[in-house]
């Protein structure tokens, strides 16, 4: 009986997750309509506060009923149930109306990484502009004799508005890492520091998307199983840290796992024919660690859905090199590994040249 109840709870949870996913898809497919709905709903709820004194609160109930119908069309059951419960009450209070507003804000805050709606500015409108619109504007400026200074200013402005936050570009990587860990039987927590930092999406997207290789390595090779972690917490820690340093952007991906043994790296590299035994002997520990970026290097004896092909680390090293950056490894056995990527910031360099 206990097993049956547990399974039923799991099924209910999965059904709830599926309904939420469907709701988010509906919103993304009708973003203009949903943003308009939000703006109108918040306006009506503010108006409802001023109508609470009316006998019978007929206007307030009409607002609530309309609100329930609109949010129901997107399948947002938590909001719908809260409004329905308020409708059943004899009278609504100011606290009740504020409660509905807070529930909507909470939904926006929890899913802001997907919906791209700032809970602090839910009324803010957004417009869809494509690259050809910008190119068209640039052509018009040139056609009408814009000065070099104006064209330069336009180019700088265009670069600024094309920047997005690191969080937006990397997406739900924490969820991906947790699922990878679940597949391997490892409990972990991935945190992102500096995710609000704005970066050039056109230039950095290939690098940011390649970071999944480092995360996979941390989950698969870096973090130990709970029983192997000794005095460390059973919950494995992975971090991504993003920051501007002087005229560069630095991204660090690290974990508190087992660390990398340079001797093992040399042995595997020799076994896979990446270096000869003599070359391996002559390598320092730092030089040996760089072998993990060679095509074909992997400590996995067989290919899995997560790793083993020996291309992930070489792929990210190629992207870093293409951007004119550097990549470094800091590791300690039993304590963990950090991979630091430093990319020259073109925008910062350009600014420095202007000031000079």
C-alpha positions in Angstrom: 0.0 0.0 0.0 2.9 2.4 0.9 4.5 1.7 -2.5 1.3 2.4 -4.3 0.8 5.7 -2.5 4.4 6.8 -3.3 3.9 6.0 -7.0 0.6 7.9 -7.0 2.3 10.9 -5.5 5.1 10.7 -8.1 2.5 10.5 -10.9 0.6 13.5 -9.6 3.9 15.5 -9.4 4.7 14.5 -13.0 1.3 15.5 -14.2 1.6 18.8 -12.5 5.0 19.4 -14.1 3.5 18.5 -17.5 0.7 21.0 -17.1 3.1 23.7 -16.1 5.2 23.0 -19.2 2.2 23.3 -21.4 1.2 26.6 -19.8 4.7 28.0 -20.4 4.6 26.9 -24.0 1.2 28.6 -24.5 2.6 31.8 -23.0 5.7 31.7 -25.2 3.6 31.1 -28.3 1.4 34.1 -27.5 3.8 36.5 -25.7 2.2 39.7 -27.0 -1.2 38.6 -25.8 0.1 37.4 -22.4 2.0 40.7 -21.8 -1.1 42.6 -22.7 -3.1 40.4 -20.3 -0.7 41.1 -17.5 -0.8 44.8 -18.0 -4.6 44.8 -18.1 -4.8 42.5 -15.1 -2.6 44.6 -12.9 -4.5 47.7 -13.9 -7.8 46.1 -13.1 -6.6 44.8 -9.7 -5.5 48.3 -8.8 -8.9 49.5 -9.9 -10.6 46.8 -7.8 -8.9 48.2 -4.7 -10.8 51.5 -5.2 -14.1 49.6 -5.7 -14.0 47.5 -2.5 -16.3 50.0 -0.7 -19.2 49.5 -3.2 -22.2 47.6 -1.8 -22.1 44.0 -2.9 -18.8 44.5 -4.7 -20.4 43.7 -8.0 -17.6 45.5 -10.0 -14.9 43.7 -8.0 -16.5 40.3 -8.7 -16.7 41.1 -12.4 -13.0 42.0 -12.5 -12.1 38.8 -10.6 -14.2 36.6 -12.9 -12.7 38.1 -16.0 -9.2 37.7 -14.5 -9.9 34.0 -13.8 -11.1 33.4 -17.3 -8.0 35.0 -18.9 -5.5 33.2 -16.8 -7.4 30.0 -17.2 -6.9 30.2 -20.9 -3.2 29.8 -20.3 -3.7 26.9 -17.8 -2.3 28.9 -14.8 -4.2 26.9 -12.2 -2.5 28.3 -9.1 -3.7 31.8 -10.0 -7.1 30.6 -11.2 -7.7 28.7 -7.9 -6.7 31.7 -5.8 -9.1 34.0 -7.7 -11.9 31.3 -7.6 -11.4 31.0 -3.8 -11.7 34.8 -3.5 -14.9 34.8 -5.6 -16.5 32.4 -3.2 -16.0 34.8 -0.3 -18.8 37.1 0.7 -16.5 40.1 0.4 -12.9 40.7 -0.8 -10.5 42.8 1.2 -7.5 44.9 0.3 -5.3 42.1 1.7 -7.1 39.6 -0.6 -6.4 41.7 -3.7 -2.8 42.2 -2.8 -2.5 38.5 -2.3 -3.6 37.9 -5.9 -1.1 40.4 -7.1 1.7 38.7 -5.2 0.8 35.3 -6.6 1.1 36.6 -10.1 4.4 38.3 -9.3 5.6 35.0 -7.8 4.8 33.1 -10.9 6.7 35.7 -13.0 9.7 35.6 -10.7 10.0 31.8 -10.6 9.8 31.6 -14.4 11.6 34.8 -15.4 14.4 32.9 -17.0 12.0 31.3 -19.4 9.4 34.0 -19.9 11.9 36.9 -20.0 9.4 39.1 -18.1 10.9 41.2 -15.4 8.6 40.9 -12.4 9.6 44.5 -11.3 8.4 45.9 -14.6 5.5 43.6 -15.8 3.9 46.4 -17.7 6.9 47.1 -19.8 6.3 46.4 -23.5 8.7 44.6 -25.8 9.0 44.8 -29.5 10.3 42.2 -32.0 13.3 43.6 -34.0 15.4 41.6 -36.4 18.9 42.1 -37.8 17.6 43.4 -41.1 15.8 46.2 -39.2 19.1 47.3 -37.8 20.9 47.0 -41.2 18.1 49.0 -42.7 18.5 51.8 -40.2 22.3 51.8 -40.7 21.8 52.1 -44.5 19.4 55.0 -44.0 21.8 56.8 -41.8 24.5 56.5 -44.5 22.2 57.4 -47.3 21.2 60.7 -45.5 24.8 61.6 -45.0 25.3 60.7 -41.3 28.7 61.8 -40.0 31.4 59.3 -39.0 30.8 60.3 -35.3 27.1 59.5 -35.6 27.7 56.2 -37.3 30.2 55.3 -34.6 27.7 56.2 -32.0 25.1 54.1 -33.7 27.5 51.1 -33.8 28.2 51.5 -30.1 24.4 51.7 -29.3 23.8 48.6 -31.5 26.4 46.7 -29.6 24.9 47.6 -26.2 21.3 46.6 -27.1 22.6 43.3 -28.5 24.1 42.4 -25.1 22.2 39.9 -22.9 22.8 38.7 -19.4 24.9 35.5 -19.0 21.9 33.9 -17.3 19.7 34.4 -20.4 22.4 33.0 -22.8 23.3 30.0 -20.7 19.7 29.0 -20.0 18.6 26.4 -17.4 22.0 24.8 -17.0 21.4 24.1 -13.3 18.5 21.8 -14.2 20.5 20.1 -16.9 23.3 19.4 -14.4 20.9 18.0 -11.8 19.3 15.7 -14.4 22.8 14.5 -15.4 23.5 13.8 -11.7 20.3 11.9 -11.2 21.1 9.7 -14.2 24.4 8.8 -12.6 23.1 8.6 -9.0 24.8 11.7 -7.8 23.2 14.6 -5.8 24.5 18.0 -6.7 23.9 21.7 -6.7 25.1 24.0 -9.5 25.2 27.8 -8.7 25.9 30.7 -11.1 27.6 33.8 -9.8 27.6 37.0 -11.8 24.8 35.7 -14.1 23.4 39.2 -14.4 26.5 40.4 -16.2 25.8 41.6 -19.7 27.8 40.0 -22.5 28.0 40.2 -26.3 25.6 37.4 -27.3 26.8 37.3 -31.0 30.4 36.9 -30.0 30.1 34.8 -26.9 27.2 32.4 -27.6 29.4 29.6 -29.0 31.6 29.7 -25.8 28.7 29.9 -23.4 26.9 27.0 -25.1 30.2 25.0 -24.9 30.3 25.3 -21.1 28.0 22.3 -20.9 31.1 20.2 -21.7 32.8 21.4 -18.5 29.7 20.9 -16.5 29.3 17.3 -17.9 32.9 16.6 -16.9 32.4 17.9 -13.4 29.3 15.7 -13.0 30.7 12.6 -14.6 34.4 12.7 -13.7 34.8 15.3 -11.0 32.1 14.7 -8.4 32.3 11.5 -6.4 29.4 9.3 -5.4 28.0 10.2 -2.0 29.7 7.3 -0.2 33.1 8.3 -1.7 33.1 11.9 -0.5 34.4 11.3 3.0 34.1 14.3 5.2 32.7 16.5 2.4 29.0 17.1 2.1 27.1 14.3 0.2 25.7 17.1 -2.0 28.3 17.8 -4.7 29.0 21.4 -5.5 29.5 22.9 -9.0 29.9 26.6 -9.6 30.0 28.9 -12.6 31.5 32.3 -11.9 31.4 35.1 -14.4 33.2 38.5 -14.0 34.9 41.3 -15.8 38.6 41.6 -15.0 40.4 44.6 -16.5 39.9 44.3 -20.2 38.7 40.7 -20.2 35.8 38.5 -19.4 36.6 35.5 -17.1 34.4 32.5 -16.8 35.2 29.8 -14.2 33.6 26.4 -14.0 34.6 24.4 -10.9 33.6 21.6 -8.6 34.5 20.2 -5.2 35.1 16.7 -6.5 38.1 14.3 -6.6 40.4 16.6 -8.6 42.6 15.5 -11.6 45.6 13.3 -11.2 48.4 14.4 -13.6 49.9 10.9 -13.5 46.6 9.4 -14.6 46.3 11.9 -17.4 49.8 10.9 -18.7 49.0 7.2 -18.5 45.7 7.6 -20.4 47.4 9.9 -23.0 50.0 7.2 -23.6 47.5 4.5 -23.7 45.4 6.3 -26.3 48.5 7.2 -28.4 48.2 10.9 -27.8 51.8 11.2 -26.6 54.7 8.7 -26.4 55.9 7.3 -23.1 59.1 9.4 -23.4 57.1 12.6 -24.1 54.9 11.8 -21.1 57.9 11.5 -18.8 59.2 14.9 -19.8 55.9 16.7 -19.1 55.4 18.8 -16.0 52.1 18.4 -14.1 50.7 21.6 -15.6 51.7 20.5 -19.1 50.1 17.1 -18.5 46.8 18.7 -17.5 46.6 20.4 -20.9 46.5 16.9 -22.5 42.8 16.7 -21.6 42.2 19.2 -24.4 43.6 16.9 -27.0 41.1 15.3 -29.4 40.5 11.7 -28.4 41.5 12.1 -24.7 39.0 10.5 -22.3 39.4 8.5 -19.1 36.3 6.6 -20.0 37.0 3.1 -21.4 33.7 3.1 -23.2 31.4 5.7 -24.7 28.3 6.7 -22.8 25.5 9.2 -23.4 27.4 11.7 -21.2 31.1 11.3 -22.1 33.8 9.1 -23.5 34.2 10.3 -27.1 37.1 12.6 -26.2 35.8 15.6 -28.1 34.1 17.8 -25.5 37.2 19.4 -23.9 38.9 19.8 -27.3 35.8 21.5 -28.6 35.7 24.1 -25.8 39.5 24.7 -26.2 39.0 25.4 -29.9 36.2 28.0 -29.2 38.4 29.7 -26.6 41.3 29.8 -29.0 39.1 31.2 -31.8 38.1 34.1 -29.5 41.7 34.9 -28.7 41.4 33.7 -25.2 43.2 31.5 -22.7 42.1 28.5 -20.6 43.8 27.3 -17.4 43.2 24.4 -15.0 43.6 24.6 -11.2 43.1 21.2 -9.5 43.9 19.5 -6.2 43.4 15.9 -5.5 40.5 15.3 -3.1 39.4 18.9 -3.2 38.2 19.7 -6.7 39.0 21.3 -10.0 38.4 24.8 -11.6 38.7 25.6 -15.2 39.2 29.3 -15.9 38.5 30.9 -19.3 39.7 34.4 -20.1 38.5 36.2 -23.2 39.7 39.6 -24.3 36.8 42.1 -24.0 36.7 43.9 -27.4 34.2 46.4 -26.2 36.3 47.3 -23.1 39.4 47.6 -25.3 37.5 49.9 -27.7 36.4 52.1 -24.8 40.0 52.4 -23.5 41.3 53.4 -26.9 38.6 56.1 -27.1 39.5 57.5 -23.7 43.2 57.4 -24.6 
